Amino acid sequence: MEKATYTSKNQPNNTQTLQLLDQDQLIELILKLQEQIQASSSENETLRAELEKFKEYYRLAAQKRFGRSSEKTDPNQLKFEGFDEAVAIVEEAENPIEEPTVEELKEKRAARRTKGNVGAKKECFADLEVVEVIHDIESKVCDACGSPLRFLKDEVREEIEVIRPRFIVKKHITKIYSCQSCEKTNTEGSPIKKAPAPIPAFPGGFGSVSLVAHILAKKYCEKVPFYRYEKLLADEGIYISRATMANWSISASEKYLEPVYKRLREHLMKQRIIHGDETPFQVLKKDGKSAKSKSYMWHFSSAAVEGRQVSLYMYRPGRHGKYAAEFLAGFEGYLQTDEYAGYNLVPGITRVGCLAHARRKFTDGVTAIPENAKGRNTAAHEGVRRFDELFYLEKKIAHLRGNERYERRLDLVKPKVEALQEWLRKERMMVTPKSKLGEAIAYSLNHWENLTRFLVDGDLERSNNRAERGIKQFVIGRKNDLFSDSVRGAIPVESSLAS
């Protein structure tokens, strides 16, 4: 009798058929079924991991779209020594307090000065011009008996008033003179004398320096789009089109601001630490590119230790590292960024990572935790706690600089950094690599050298928050404008935001 070979299609499916099989056939069938069960189990595990990954992505996307943008940590998850003080400070700041009176502010200011705290923050309007308005009575005699009244005291109340910008038309009338005597005797004509007058910033137009500067400040500092300011001016009876404003901004940038921008860049290149970041920026009309392709605004700024702070922006049609190398040509020092690989193309730099960026990966891991596990003290929570501990210790020595902070870091921070690395290595063996927690652990370990480089120099920061705050200023304006119409229209952003 010929033995049958069994596959998933011709396996016996009833008891009567199984009874007809001999021992060898039954063994073959059992082995085949075991293989299929193993394959199905492996496939199920893969699918389960994929499903959990997509669930994490969904929870994270939902949090980013509908949840709070803050990365505040649940104080109950933070149990290291000393953190209760930080939590108390945060809670105190979040509790509503009564608005202080002017006299209370002055008393606090005087008390601070009495304690020797020179240069303490002044009250909110200490430097404003004061205009006194005297309220007096016309008749200074007693209504009851007619006797003269004696001055008793002044009752003083202060308030802040707003005087809206005042627009005027300044008509420049330049006097021109000629000599009548020369006109009679000089066959070549009379000499002309013209009174000196200021040269217009924008010849042929009506935009003064103050008006264009005002519009640029509205656009790039206060984030008011041209179309919105066009309407606001129209409400005041001033009709300036958004196209005119755009042309003025481009002209001002090319003619007056670009030289300042170049000098600021020269100064930045001489510093020893630079922070960098970049963000997408849509430009509709680009040579050889579709309107949907991403352009980028790059940001580079001084470190906190620098006496003269420089903050510069650079528009480029992409995110390739060659653009960073182009801007930073000639710079040799520390470059602190996130872990975008494009910065590796910049020659002559030593890269410094960002602990805040690494911590953010763990907060994503916390967000991705299923609802039924939210209250547990998971590894993701532990990761956030350990990073928060580093930040807390760093905050305690933030007032120090140079060798003094370097020495304190070795004592306070370095042991915690080493403990964090050991914990990450252990946890990596117990998590799914493609989970959010697995990605967070891999990110920290893969970039460990850059993330911990702040320990080698007391002037380095633990995070790249300075650059992220700088790029956020641009992002706020980008949300209002959505996009730029052309590359030429994007260029004024660079020089107008430079400082």
Secondary structure, DSSP 8 states (H G I E B T S, - for coil): -------TTT---SHHHHHT--HHHHHHHHHHHHHHHHHHHHHHHHHHHHHHHHHHHHHHHHHHHHS-------GGG--STTHHHHHHHHHHHHS------HHHHHHHHHHHHHTT-TT----TTTTS---------S--B-TTT--B---------------------------EEE-HHHHHH-TT---EEE------SSTTS---HHHHHHHHIIIIIS---HHHHHHHHHHTT----HHHHHHHHHHHIIIIIHHHHHHHHHHHHTSSEEEEEEEEE-EEEBTTB-TTS-EEEEEEEE-TT-SS--EEEEEESS--HHHHHHHTTT--EEEE--S-GGGGGSTTEEEE--HHHHHHHHHHHHHTS-GGGTTS--HHHHHHHHHHHHHHHHHHTTT--HHHHHHHHHHHTHHHHHHHHHHHHHHHTTS-TTSHHHHHHHHHHHTHHHHTGGGG-TTS-SS-HHHHHHHHHHHHHHHHH--EEEHHHHHHHHHHH--
